């Protein structure tokens, strides 16, 4: 019940528990190496293979490219659920596209109310 008057914003009780994820943003770094089309195609296949492998072993919940982003250097988002932010960064940096400098990683912790997200296997 709103006790602050008819125009007051609604209030809610904060969640008692949270699920913890590691949000990894992939971006094109400044000064990245020039890559020919053949190498770019090979790296893209290896990049997708890396993401599939991370999902297969249960580290990666979901990943995908971006469109309409305000900065074209932002390329994709990965949502890991592992023991720590450090571990998520380590796993993301194993990506062949990251290893050659075509992509870079920004990682942060993301909390959601416990149980609100469901990822089918």
Order of alpha helices (4+ residues) and beta strands (2+ residues): beta-alpha-beta-beta-alpha-alpha-beta
